[in-house]
Amino acid sequence: MPAPQYEKLNFTEKHSEQMLAQSHAFYRDIRERRSVRDFSNRPVPRAIIENALLAAGTAPSGANQQPWHFVAISNPVLKGEIRQAAEEEERAFYNHRATPEWLEAIAPFGLDEHKPFLEIASYLIVIFAQKAITDDEGRQHKTYYSTESVGIATGMLITALHLAGLVTLTHTPNPMRFLNQLLDRPDSDRPFLILVAGYPSEEAQVPVIKKHPLERFATFIEA
Ligand SMILES: Cc1cc2nc3c(=O)[nH]c(=O)nc-3n(C[C@H](O)[C@H](O)[C@H](O)COP(=O)(O)O)c2cc1C
């Protein structure tokens, strides 16, 4: 068993007014994030995607196993192949796989099997959750809490891209195993979702939706 080693925490205390102001400023900014389905083909510099991925890579993870892999694709041929495979799965989903309840839940978003954004948007970031990882000595290990860990890293990635001035769509064609084959990923990598990233089209619209008020989704238990 390796013995734990420690280092001094890097922590800078903020004044309480600054804490309040920053937490409020962050909320004001992040509440403008929306899932966008209408992208421009304007290219995004790779450095922005790299920085957002570096931010995602700082996420907490079970036993610090970092059980994620991100494939960032701007290659037009590969984007076309992903679109074709995703639309095939989506056609089956909308025509017979989806339950009536599921179709009802997504009805307000006007979705169908057509996914042009998969080719138009500058980047597709395909995110995999690793059920097993290989250590530096080449040994395979099972991962712990990979779904939770990858969910957190994905949230940080979405936030980083939003703060960088881009828009995203969380896209989950159902099922997604075709991504392993197209992207040459091992079976132990489970496709988590496709994060579509880029600039919105000039006339992009988003569905009118409401977010729940704090009292509905949070409970405070105080002295
Ligand atoms: C796990 C997950 C899967 C999603 N899958 C899809 C999808 O396949 N296609 C789609 O158009 N939107 C998808 N969405 C986007 C949701 O519809 C969207 O987040 C929701 O309507 C709230 O809108 P907002 O993101 O603009 O706040 C998904 C979102 C999440 C978190």
The ligand as a Tripos MOL2 file, in Angstrom:
@<TRIPOS>MOLECULE
LIG
   31    33     1     0     0
SMALL
NO_CHARGES

@<TRIPOS>ATOM
      1 C1        -27.9000   13.9520  -19.8870 C.3       1 LIG1
      2 C2        -28.5540   14.8580  -20.8920 C.ar      1 LIG1
      3 C3        -28.9150   14.3660  -22.1280 C.ar      1 LIG1
      4 C4        -29.4640   15.2080  -23.0940 C.ar      1 LIG1
      5 N1        -29.7260   14.7160  -24.3370 N.ar      1 LIG1
      6 C5        -30.1560   15.5590  -25.2990 C.ar      1 LIG1
      7 C6        -30.2870   15.0960  -26.6340 C.ar      1 LIG1
      8 O1        -29.9730   13.9550  -26.9670 O.2       1 LIG1
      9 N2        -30.7420   15.9690  -27.5800 N.ar      1 LIG1
     10 C7        -31.0510   17.2630  -27.2570 C.ar      1 LIG1
     11 O2        -31.4280   18.0110  -28.1660 O.2       1 LIG1
     12 N3        -30.9210   17.7400  -26.0000 N.ar      1 LIG1
     13 C8        -30.4670   16.9210  -25.0220 C.ar      1 LIG1
     14 N4        -30.2610   17.4080  -23.7420 N.ar      1 LIG1
     15 C9        -30.5000   18.8310  -23.4560 C.3       1 LIG1
     16 C10       -31.7440   19.0550  -22.6080 C.3       1 LIG1
     17 O3        -32.9040   18.9220  -23.3960 O.3       1 LIG1
     18 C11       -31.6450   20.4670  -21.9830 C.3       1 LIG1
     19 O4        -30.5270   20.5070  -21.1220 O.3       1 LIG1
     20 C12       -32.8920   20.8300  -21.2070 C.3       1 LIG1
     21 O5        -33.9990   20.9440  -22.0700 O.3       1 LIG1
     22 C13       -32.7160   22.1420  -20.4320 C.3       1 LIG1
     23 O6        -32.3870   23.1890  -21.3190 O.3       1 LIG1
     24 P1        -31.0850   24.0770  -21.1030 P.3       1 LIG1
     25 O7        -29.8910   23.1510  -21.2150 O.co2     1 LIG1
     26 O8        -31.1340   25.1130  -22.1920 O.co2     1 LIG1
     27 O9        -31.1560   24.6650  -19.7230 O.co2     1 LIG1
     28 C14       -29.7110   16.5770  -22.7780 C.ar      1 LIG1
     29 C15       -29.3490   17.0630  -21.5110 C.ar      1 LIG1
     30 C16       -28.7540   16.2290  -20.5860 C.ar      1 LIG1
     31 C17       -28.3090   16.8080  -19.2530 C.3       1 LIG1
@<TRIPOS>BOND
     1     1     2 1
     2     2     3 ar
     3     2    30 ar
     4     3     4 ar
     5     4     5 ar
     6     4    28 ar
     7     5     6 ar
     8     6     7 ar
     9     6    13 1
    10     7     8 2
    11     7     9 ar
    12     9    10 ar
    13    10    11 2
    14    10    12 ar
    15    12    13 ar
    16    13    14 ar
    17    14    15 1
    18    14    28 ar
    19    15    16 1
    20    16    17 1
    21    16    18 1
    22    18    19 1
    23    18    20 1
    24    20    21 1
    25    20    22 1
    26    22    23 1
    27    23    24 1
    28    24    25 2
    29    24    26 1
    30    24    27 1
    31    28    29 ar
    32    29    30 ar
    33    30    31 1
@<TRIPOS>SUBSTRUCTURE
     1 LIG1         1 GROUP 0 **** ****
